[in-house]
Amino acid sequence: MKTSKGYALVTGSAKRIGRAIALDLANDGWNIVIHHYRSVKEARALAEEIENIGRKAICAPCDLENATEVKNYIDEIIRVAENLRVIVNSASMFESDALDPDETRHKLINVEAPRILSTRFAEKCSGNIVNILDGTPVAPNFTSYGKSKLALTEMTIEMAKAFAPRVRVNGLAPGPTLIHHRQSSKHFEDMVSRTSMKTAIPVEMITSAVRFLLENTAVTGQIIYVDNGYHLDIPRTRT
Ligand SMILES: NC(=O)c1ccc[n+]([C@@H]2O[C@H](COP(=O)([O-])OP(=O)(O)OC[C@H]3O[C@@H](n4cnc5c(N)ncnc54)[C@H](OP(=O)(O)O)[C@@H]3O)[C@@H](O)[C@H]2O)c1
């Protein structure tokens, strides 16, 4: 094993954007805690891939809807992952309002879980937290999701103030990047057409922005939009 920068925990990293972030960080010298829930096989496959590039990988499942599991999670991770220095809160619930009419599950998974994990991390460790937000939070039929991401955005700023100087906290707000199975292709393409660049965001732009936030020691309390300019469209379309 090569010398590492320490461990980075990436939530929801068995698949999709979280996976790309985990792999990119492993290539950049980090050992990785692969948080997952249902995607057990995919998490193991990623662990193997990370080990093949000479880094350590630990698969660590947790249901982020279960507050008791979440409360104990960081302590469990610290017992097995020496030198935990980073959390990337990327796991997310993205369901239509019909499936979460009282917004409870979106709040638990997208806001409460990152809050609990980050607070315990700041108590026990030093380093960096990156919250993956959403540059496109207001979408018809996904109001609960959108509200939860806006709450996480505000919380990012509050955490940056509260956890300094031991921990820097930043947010990264992607635009439309990977189509979701809960989304129609029309819904996704409509979002892409609202970006200034008229294209989906390459996942490499997200991973390089995470690295920037980890490396630049002068940046905390920032929200970076990696969204091909989608946020420029919001004031006009929301009024
Ligand atoms: N995709 C996009 O274009 C886009 C656009 C804007 C913002 N974002 C943000 O970028 C991040 C990654 O996006 P994504 O599309 O890759 O995410 P995703 O596929 O919707 O979800 C990522 C992971 O979250 C985990 N998760 C969901 N519910 C969970 C629970 N109860 N407990 C534990 N884990 C749970 C799942 O893990 P398991 O599979 O292991 O169960 C899932 O694989 C998210 O925060 C999202 O809001 C994405």
The ligand as a Gaussian input file, in Angstrom:
#p B3LYP/6-31G(d) Opt

LIG

0 1
 N      -27.681000      13.118000     -10.602000
 C      -27.713000      14.422000     -10.862000
 O      -27.776000      14.858000     -12.014000
 C      -27.681000      15.399000      -9.708000
 C      -28.034000      16.733000      -9.938000
 C      -27.986000      17.621000      -8.894000
 C      -27.577000      17.219000      -7.630000
 N      -27.247000      15.908000      -7.438000
 C      -26.821000      15.484000      -6.091000
 O      -25.606000      14.750000      -6.216000
 C      -25.577000      13.668000      -5.260000
 C      -25.363000      12.340000      -5.985000
 O      -26.376000      12.210000      -6.972000
 P      -26.785000      10.782000      -7.548000
 O      -27.777000      11.029000      -8.613000
 O      -25.556000      10.013000      -7.834000
 O      -27.516000      10.183000      -6.240000
 P      -28.556000       8.955000      -6.152000
 O      -28.202000       7.973000      -7.185000
 O      -29.944000       9.504000      -6.141000
 O      -28.276000       8.420000      -4.670000
 C      -26.976000       8.092000      -4.240000
 C      -27.031000       7.048000      -3.168000
 O      -27.751000       7.503000      -2.023000
 C      -27.941000       6.351000      -1.232000
 N      -29.120000       6.405000      -0.362000
 C      -30.397000       6.693000      -0.686000
 N      -31.203000       6.480000       0.393000
 C      -30.398000       6.043000       1.409000
 C      -30.621000       5.637000       2.743000
 N      -31.838000       5.609000       3.298000
 N      -29.562000       5.255000       3.463000
 C      -28.328000       5.236000       2.932000
 N      -28.041000       5.584000       1.672000
 C      -29.078000       5.995000       0.917000
 C      -28.117000       5.170000      -2.185000
 O      -27.211000       4.155000      -1.743000
 P      -27.476000       2.577000      -2.046000
 O      -27.590000       2.481000      -3.540000
 O      -26.293000       1.890000      -1.476000
 O      -28.766000       2.211000      -1.335000
 C      -27.753000       5.755000      -3.549000
 O      -26.966000       4.931000      -4.352000
 C      -26.903000      13.735000      -4.515000
 O      -26.711000      14.418000      -3.290000
 C      -27.819000      14.530000      -5.429000
 O      -28.810000      15.241000      -4.724000
 C      -27.296000      14.987000      -8.441000

